Amino acid sequence: MYYNGRILTVEVLIVIIKSSTSLRNDYSAISSLAHEAQEPIYITKNGEGDLVVMSITAFEKREEVFRLRAALDVAEASRVSGEPTFTIEQSRKRLEAIYGQHV
């Protein structure tokens, strides 16, 4: 749930659960669902959670989010530890000096 002062946004968690039998008997339907939903599909075996499957596209997007979050964590740790920070204008000037063009 996020609140930016005017708009309250609530994220809805979509949980898709299928049995291992449905995966075994109707792989095409599970594959189509994974591509449509772009969410993980939880596979159960004997009523217990066993696996999670998802489309490669959804997996790669999720991995990119994890990499971005890790990079942001490193940047925040640097900031908190007292390493120098730069304004947008300072950053723009540094990039112009490196790349020799107006950014």
Buried (B, 14 or more C-beta within 10 A) or exposed (E): EEEEEEEEEEEEEEEBEBBEEBBEEEEEEBBEBBEEBBBBBBBBEEEEEEEEBBBEEBBEEBEEEEEEEEEEEEEEEEEEEEEEEEEEEEEEEEEEEEEEEEE
